[in-house]
Structures are given as structure tokens and as C-alpha cells.
């Protein structure tokens, strides 16, 4: 094989490898961003559920203290 052919093949392979790595990195970043968004939504849902739990407990305590002869 001629040197020019070997160099052309090496440069072509390098370019293809760089493009493949760039594409792989982009896909990885997109999946990571999607995972981050799902995690943020899950945390917001958990926080809202915890706030609702506190509110329902406060409401039931207020009802119990306001109920006549409740013993509380």
C-alpha cells in the first residue's frame, strides 16, 4: 500500500471516530437531561405530597380540638 492511501485511511477513520464520539456524547447528555427532569418532577411531587400530609394532619388536629367532648 502506498503511504498516501494509508494516511488517507487513517485520517478518514479518525474523522469517523470523532463524529461517533460526538454523537455518543450528545445522546448521553440528552438522556442525562431527561433523567434530571424526571428527578426534578419526582422531587416536586414528593414535596407536594409531604405538604398535603402536613395540612391534613393539621386539619384533623383542629377538627379534633374543636369537636365537643372529644377528649382532646
Backbone torsions as a table, in degrees:
resi	resn	phi	psi	omega
1	UNK	NA	146.3	178.2
2	UNK	-80.2	155.3	-178.6
3	UNK	-63.7	-38.8	-179.7
4	UNK	-61.0	-41.1	179.3
5	UNK	-65.1	-42.6	179.7
6	UNK	-64.8	-43.4	178.7
7	UNK	-64.5	-41.3	177.9
8	UNK	-62.7	-42.5	178.6
9	UNK	-64.9	-40.7	-179.5
10	UNK	-66.8	-43.0	179.0
11	UNK	-66.1	-42.5	178.6
12	UNK	-62.2	-44.2	178.8
13	UNK	-63.5	-38.6	179.0
14	UNK	-64.7	-42.7	179.4
15	UNK	-64.3	-44.1	178.5
16	UNK	-62.3	-41.1	179.6
17	UNK	-64.9	-42.8	178.2
18	UNK	-63.0	-42.9	178.4
19	UNK	-64.0	-40.3	178.3
20	UNK	-64.6	-41.9	178.2
21	UNK	-66.1	-39.3	178.0
22	UNK	-64.1	-43.1	178.0
23	UNK	-64.0	-43.0	177.8
24	UNK	-61.9	-41.1	178.0
25	UNK	-64.6	-41.8	179.6
26	UNK	-62.6	-44.5	178.7
27	UNK	-62.1	-42.6	179.6
28	UNK	-61.4	-44.1	179.9
29	UNK	-64.5	-39.9	178.8
30	UNK	-63.6	-43.6	178.8
31	UNK	-66.0	-38.7	179.0
32	UNK	-64.8	-40.1	177.9
33	UNK	-65.5	-41.6	178.3
34	UNK	-63.3	-41.6	178.3
35	UNK	-63.5	-39.5	178.5
36	UNK	-62.5	-42.1	179.8
37	UNK	-65.8	-40.3	178.3
38	UNK	-64.6	-42.4	178.7
39	UNK	-62.6	-41.4	179.5
40	UNK	-63.8	-41.7	177.7
41	UNK	-64.7	-39.5	179.2
42	UNK	-65.1	-41.6	178.6
43	UNK	-65.0	-39.9	178.4
44	UNK	-64.6	-40.4	178.5
45	UNK	-65.2	-41.9	179.1
46	UNK	-64.6	-41.0	178.7
47	UNK	-64.2	-43.7	178.6
48	UNK	-63.5	-40.1	178.3
49	UNK	-64.6	-40.7	178.7
50	UNK	-65.0	-39.9	177.7
51	UNK	-64.6	-39.8	177.4
52	UNK	-65.3	-37.3	178.3
53	UNK	-62.8	-44.0	178.4
54	UNK	-62.1	-44.1	-179.7
55	UNK	-62.9	-42.3	-179.5
56	UNK	-67.9	-35.1	177.6
57	UNK	-67.7	-42.3	177.8
58	UNK	-63.2	-40.9	179.9
59	UNK	-63.2	-44.4	-179.8
60	UNK	-67.0	-35.3	176.5
61	UNK	-66.0	-40.4	178.7
62	UNK	-67.2	-39.2	177.4
63	UNK	-64.3	-41.6	-177.9
64	UNK	-66.3	-40.2	-179.4
65	UNK	-73.3	-25.4	-179.4
66	UNK	-87.2	-16.4	-177.4
67	UNK	-73.4	130.9	-179.6
68	UNK	-68.0	141.7	179.9
69	UNK	56.7	35.5	-178.9
70	UNK	-83.9	-15.4	-179.5
71	UNK	81.3	6.5	-177.5
72	UNK	-111.1	NA	NA
